[in-house]
Amino acid sequence: MIVYQLGLSEMTVFYSSSEPFGRFANYFDSIGLIGNRIQTLVPGVDCPSHATFADSRFMSETSDIPVIKRNSICVFEHNTGIPLRRHYVADDYPSGYYEGAPKNVLVLRMISTLGNYDYIYDFMFYNNGAMESKVTTSGIVSPSYVQDSCKYGFQINTQATGILHHHMFNFKVDLDIGGTKNSYSTYDIRKEKVPNQFLKGRYPKKWFQTKIVKVNYATEREAAFKYNFSQPRYHVFYNEENKDKFGNPKAYRLLLRGMSKNLFREEVGNKPGASLMRYQLAVTKRKESEQYSSSKYSTFDGEDRVVNFENLIGDEPFLQEDLVAWVTLGIHHIPHTSETPIMQTVGGDVSLFLLL
């Protein structure tokens, strides 16, 4: 067991504009019930033609029987075209050698349409034991009328300006690394100055390099990270009792690809409705009462939240406990002319990895 639950808990899109629609368009996509917006997939475009397709079923507030979305889930194997590993040595006696392996990945995919945006959800399993969860954006630009300046965006056709907006995606990652008793540490990469006894003469007496510093976290509040890109670190989850032959914990690293900071103050506008935006990563002890980071009411309940993510982060100890990582990734998007009539997916994705 590596992960008990991995899923998207909330998506937000905050727009900026000089006119009312764009200025106050702060969306919490949970209001549209993300899961029941997944759509039928097109073989050869949405998924490879050789994929296996499955239906999804769910209840709506107006249905007496399950609603069926045909072929809304696909599973396929994919060769990424990049080796999983490789090394070539030409001059190793007697004939040199080459070692390599293809990188094949098993992909579980769904796509939902929420208003103007389409979101592609991939859960990817690599043949070395790594996992990736990715969201890719497409759809149509939500524009404002042509404006006199480029303060909020650029003109994309005769009548419209593609306005600046910020996507944020919050994932729940319920980790069970070698069981439900897990600990969390970071391996911080810090600079150090050491004696330079190996080089003489004109070389300086001190040498600068980097080192690894393990930092342990005992409480949820200690393990809640607001956006700080000046401190490189590995986020590592492990079971203290599960070690390799060298005495190191058999751990998984949580790697985040696509972080961006929301620039608004925590108490202004719709920001209080999504306190999850304050943290690039928070680690909490799993509780049955804390299933989600947000709720379908978040668009309207900023002053009195049904789910207040800030309240999930306490001061209780969580060493060797059942842990949940809450990850927030984001994209600042300034639309341009090549994204009409449909936005491209290239560069419009964020992902998290669980790496051995």
VMD Tcl script that draws the C-alpha trace (Angstrom):
set ca {
  {0.00 0.00 0.00}
  {1.27 3.46 -0.96}
  {-1.82 5.66 -1.18}
  {-5.24 5.06 0.32}
  {-6.88 7.99 -1.49}
  {-5.63 10.48 -4.09}
  {-8.03 12.96 -5.66}
  {-8.82 16.53 -6.54}
  {-10.58 18.31 -3.68}
  {-11.12 21.79 -5.15}
  {-10.34 23.95 -8.19}
  {-10.55 27.74 -8.17}
  {-10.25 30.35 -10.94}
  {-9.89 34.04 -10.01}
  {-10.21 36.55 -12.88}
  {-9.21 40.22 -13.20}
  {-10.78 42.83 -15.47}
  {-11.97 46.44 -15.75}
  {-15.60 45.37 -16.29}
  {-17.93 43.65 -13.79}
  {-18.13 40.15 -15.24}
  {-14.38 39.62 -15.28}
  {-13.66 41.57 -12.12}
  {-15.96 39.53 -9.87}
  {-15.57 36.16 -11.61}
  {-14.00 34.19 -8.79}
  {-15.01 30.59 -9.33}
  {-14.91 27.65 -6.96}
  {-15.54 24.77 -9.33}
  {-16.93 22.52 -6.60}
  {-20.16 24.51 -6.99}
  {-20.67 22.63 -10.26}
  {-20.00 19.23 -8.64}
  {-16.81 18.35 -10.52}
  {-17.33 14.59 -10.66}
  {-20.65 14.61 -12.47}
  {-19.28 16.95 -15.16}
  {-17.02 14.32 -16.70}
  {-17.89 13.77 -20.35}
  {-17.84 11.06 -23.01}
  {-14.32 10.58 -24.40}
  {-13.44 10.54 -28.11}
  {-11.14 7.67 -29.16}
  {-8.07 8.84 -31.05}
  {-8.22 12.37 -29.58}
  {-9.17 12.36 -25.90}
  {-7.60 8.92 -25.46}
  {-5.63 6.63 -27.79}
  {-7.74 4.41 -30.03}
  {-6.40 1.31 -28.28}
  {-7.61 2.49 -24.84}
  {-10.15 0.56 -22.80}
  {-13.25 2.66 -22.08}
  {-15.66 2.46 -19.14}
  {-18.89 4.21 -18.15}
  {-19.39 6.32 -15.03}
  {-22.53 6.30 -12.88}
  {-23.72 8.83 -10.32}
  {-26.87 10.22 -8.75}
  {-28.05 13.79 -9.29}
  {-30.51 15.81 -7.24}
  {-33.16 15.33 -9.92}
  {-32.66 11.65 -10.77}
  {-34.36 8.60 -9.27}
  {-31.95 6.20 -10.97}
  {-28.22 6.52 -11.64}
  {-27.15 8.80 -14.49}
  {-24.81 6.99 -16.88}
  {-22.04 8.79 -18.81}
  {-20.95 6.43 -21.55}
  {-17.22 5.94 -22.18}
  {-16.25 8.70 -19.74}
  {-13.26 6.85 -18.28}
  {-10.36 5.41 -20.25}
  {-7.34 3.31 -19.33}
  {-4.35 2.82 -21.61}
  {-0.66 2.04 -21.63}
  {1.63 4.63 -23.14}
  {5.31 4.75 -24.04}
  {6.45 8.29 -23.26}
  {9.24 8.17 -25.85}
  {11.86 8.96 -23.17}
  {13.92 6.14 -21.60}
  {13.14 5.25 -18.00}
  {16.91 4.90 -17.55}
  {19.94 4.52 -19.83}
  {23.74 4.58 -19.85}
  {26.22 4.00 -22.65}
  {29.94 3.34 -22.25}
  {31.93 2.95 -25.46}
  {35.43 2.27 -24.14}
  {34.79 -0.29 -21.38}
  {36.90 -3.35 -22.34}
  {36.33 -5.42 -24.40}
  {33.37 -3.94 -26.28}
  {31.66 -1.34 -24.11}
  {28.09 -1.67 -22.96}
  {24.64 -0.10 -23.03}
  {21.86 -0.45 -20.47}
  {18.42 1.10 -20.82}
  {14.70 0.55 -20.36}
  {11.62 2.12 -21.97}
  {9.39 4.32 -19.84}
  {5.94 2.77 -20.08}
  {3.12 4.32 -18.08}
  {-0.39 3.12 -17.30}
  {-2.84 6.04 -17.53}
  {-6.31 6.38 -16.01}
  {-8.02 9.43 -17.59}
  {-11.21 11.46 -17.21}
  {-12.16 14.87 -18.66}
  {-14.72 17.28 -17.23}
  {-16.23 20.43 -18.70}
  {-17.02 23.20 -16.20}
  {-18.35 26.26 -17.98}
  {-15.78 27.40 -20.52}
  {-12.94 25.22 -19.23}
  {-12.15 21.57 -19.90}
  {-9.93 19.79 -17.39}
  {-8.08 16.56 -18.23}
  {-7.37 14.41 -15.15}
  {-4.63 11.79 -15.43}
  {-3.59 9.27 -12.80}
  {-0.35 7.72 -14.07}
  {1.52 4.64 -12.86}
  {5.14 4.18 -13.95}
  {6.99 0.91 -14.28}
  {9.49 1.87 -11.56}
  {6.79 2.25 -8.88}
  {6.30 6.02 -9.21}
  {2.84 7.65 -9.43}
  {1.76 10.94 -10.98}
  {-1.49 12.87 -10.73}
  {-1.90 15.58 -13.37}
  {-4.47 18.19 -14.40}
  {-4.27 19.73 -17.89}
  {-6.37 22.71 -19.00}
  {-8.15 23.40 -22.29}
  {-11.50 24.86 -23.39}
  {-12.43 28.35 -24.57}
  {-11.20 31.71 -23.31}
  {-13.56 33.64 -21.04}
  {-13.09 37.20 -22.41}
  {-13.98 40.79 -21.65}
  {-14.84 43.48 -24.17}
  {-11.88 45.10 -25.93}
  {-10.15 47.49 -23.52}
  {-8.00 50.56 -24.05}
  {-4.92 49.10 -22.35}
  {-3.25 45.74 -21.78}
  {-3.52 46.04 -18.01}
  {-5.59 42.85 -17.68}
  {-4.90 41.07 -20.96}
  {-4.45 41.29 -24.72}
  {-6.92 41.61 -27.59}
  {-7.55 38.17 -29.11}
  {-10.19 39.05 -31.76}
  {-12.11 42.07 -33.04}
  {-14.32 42.32 -29.94}
  {-12.63 40.51 -27.07}
  {-9.74 40.74 -24.63}
  {-8.44 37.52 -23.10}
  {-8.24 38.47 -19.42}
  {-5.70 37.42 -16.82}
  {-6.79 34.69 -14.40}
  {-5.27 32.34 -11.85}
  {-6.07 28.62 -11.54}
  {-5.43 26.77 -8.29}
  {-5.88 23.02 -7.80}
  {-6.01 21.39 -4.39}
  {-5.30 17.65 -4.09}
  {-5.92 15.34 -1.17}
  {-3.22 12.66 -0.87}
  {-3.98 10.14 1.89}
  {-0.69 8.29 2.26}
  {-0.19 4.79 3.68}
  {3.52 4.11 3.13}
  {4.05 0.61 4.47}
  {0.90 0.90 6.60}
  {-1.06 3.69 8.24}
  {1.63 4.71 10.74}
  {3.64 7.33 8.87}
  {5.98 10.18 9.68}
  {6.84 13.23 7.63}
  {10.22 14.93 7.24}
  {11.92 17.23 4.79}
  {15.45 17.04 3.49}
  {16.34 20.70 3.17}
  {19.13 21.72 0.79}
  {21.18 24.45 2.40}
  {24.45 26.18 1.58}
  {27.59 25.71 3.65}
  {31.13 27.06 3.80}
  {33.84 24.45 4.42}
  {37.64 24.51 4.72}
  {39.33 24.15 1.34}
  {42.21 21.87 2.39}
  {42.32 20.05 -0.95}
  {43.46 22.98 -3.10}
  {46.43 25.26 -2.42}
  {47.98 28.35 -3.86}
  {45.67 30.88 -5.44}
  {42.52 29.00 -4.43}
  {40.47 30.41 -1.53}
  {40.76 28.87 1.94}
  {36.99 28.34 2.06}
  {34.79 26.45 -0.38}
  {31.04 26.90 -0.89}
  {28.72 24.00 -1.55}
  {25.35 22.65 -0.45}
  {24.40 20.06 2.16}
  {21.37 18.02 3.26}
  {19.65 18.83 6.55}
  {16.89 16.50 7.73}
  {14.05 18.35 9.45}
  {11.42 16.42 11.40}
  {7.90 17.76 11.93}
  {5.93 16.79 15.00}
  {2.68 18.73 14.55}
  {0.32 19.74 11.76}
  {1.05 23.45 12.20}
  {4.79 22.88 11.79}
  {4.14 21.01 8.53}
  {2.00 23.70 6.88}
  {4.10 25.55 4.29}
  {3.13 28.89 2.88}
  {4.71 29.77 -0.44}
  {8.48 30.01 -0.08}
  {10.49 29.26 -3.20}
  {13.84 30.24 -1.65}
  {14.21 26.99 0.31}
  {14.69 23.84 -1.79}
  {13.56 20.70 0.01}
  {12.45 17.11 -0.46}
  {9.10 16.22 1.14}
  {9.35 12.64 2.40}
  {6.79 10.26 3.95}
  {7.80 6.98 5.57}
  {7.16 4.34 8.22}
  {9.81 4.47 10.95}
  {9.72 0.68 11.31}
  {10.15 -0.10 7.61}
  {13.84 0.30 6.69}
  {16.22 -0.93 4.01}
  {19.43 -2.90 4.65}
  {21.36 0.34 5.15}
  {19.05 1.54 7.90}
  {17.27 4.18 5.81}
  {13.45 4.39 5.98}
  {11.72 3.06 2.85}
  {10.14 6.35 1.88}
  {8.19 8.06 -0.86}
  {8.99 11.60 -1.94}
  {6.17 14.00 -2.79}
  {7.34 16.16 -5.71}
  {5.24 19.18 -6.71}
  {5.33 20.48 -10.28}
  {3.51 23.74 -10.98}
  {3.29 25.89 -7.86}
  {2.12 29.50 -8.06}
  {1.22 31.87 -5.27}
  {-2.13 33.63 -4.99}
  {-1.22 37.30 -4.58}
  {-4.27 38.52 -2.65}
  {-4.22 39.17 1.08}
  {-5.79 36.35 3.07}
  {-8.74 38.40 4.29}
  {-9.89 40.14 1.09}
  {-12.55 39.34 -1.50}
  {-13.32 35.66 -2.01}
  {-9.93 34.60 -0.64}
  {-11.32 33.67 2.81}
  {-13.55 31.09 1.11}
  {-10.48 29.09 0.10}
  {-7.88 29.24 2.85}
  {-6.28 26.23 1.12}
  {-4.72 28.82 -1.23}
  {-2.44 29.95 1.60}
  {-0.38 26.78 1.55}
  {1.62 25.02 -1.12}
  {1.55 21.97 1.16}
  {-0.05 21.08 4.48}
  {0.19 17.73 6.28}
  {-2.53 16.68 8.71}
  {-3.52 13.65 10.71}
  {-6.32 11.79 8.93}
  {-9.77 12.26 10.44}
  {-13.03 10.87 9.11}
  {-14.60 14.32 9.66}
  {-12.00 16.00 7.40}
  {-12.77 14.52 3.99}
  {-12.41 17.67 1.87}
  {-10.51 20.95 1.77}
  {-13.56 22.86 0.51}
  {-17.28 22.45 -0.17}
  {-19.84 23.08 -2.91}
  {-20.90 26.21 -0.98}
  {-17.47 27.90 -1.08}
  {-18.47 30.39 -3.77}
  {-20.90 32.04 -1.35}
  {-19.84 31.24 2.22}
  {-16.53 33.09 2.60}
  {-17.61 34.81 5.83}
  {-18.99 31.65 7.45}
  {-17.47 28.63 5.80}
  {-19.01 25.18 5.77}
  {-15.47 23.80 5.37}
  {-12.67 26.04 6.64}
  {-9.37 24.52 5.58}
  {-7.51 26.55 8.18}
  {-9.35 24.64 10.91}
  {-7.95 21.35 9.60}
  {-4.47 22.42 10.66}
  {-4.03 21.98 14.41}
  {-1.23 21.59 16.95}
  {-1.67 17.94 17.83}
  {1.30 15.55 17.43}
  {1.27 13.37 14.33}
  {4.41 11.22 14.46}
  {3.72 7.68 13.22}
  {0.07 8.47 12.46}
  {-2.19 8.12 9.43}
  {-1.21 11.23 7.43}
  {-2.83 13.26 4.67}
  {-0.96 15.71 2.42}
  {-2.98 18.61 1.01}
  {-1.23 19.97 -2.10}
  {-2.09 23.22 -3.90}
  {-0.76 23.79 -7.41}
  {-1.48 26.69 -9.74}
  {-1.17 28.44 -13.11}
  {-1.32 32.14 -13.95}
  {-2.85 32.36 -17.41}
  {-2.71 35.33 -19.81}
  {-4.63 34.22 -22.96}
  {-3.21 35.02 -26.40}
  {-4.35 34.80 -30.01}
  {-3.14 31.24 -30.66}
  {-5.55 30.04 -27.96}
  {-8.60 30.88 -30.05}
  {-10.97 29.35 -30.78}
  {-9.83 26.55 -28.41}
  {-7.05 26.78 -25.83}
  {-3.99 24.57 -26.31}
  {-2.96 22.07 -23.67}
  {0.79 22.58 -24.17}
  {2.20 24.14 -21.01}
  {-1.20 24.21 -19.30}
  {-0.69 21.40 -16.81}
  {0.28 20.89 -13.17}
  {1.15 17.61 -11.46}
  {2.35 15.93 -8.33}
  {4.59 12.86 -8.18}
  {5.08 10.16 -5.59}
  {8.63 8.94 -6.15}
  {10.56 6.08 -4.60}
}
mol new
graphics top color blue
foreach p $ca { graphics top sphere $p radius 0.5 }
foreach p [lrange $ca 0 end-1] q [lrange $ca 1 end] { graphics top cylinder $p $q radius 0.2 }
display resetview
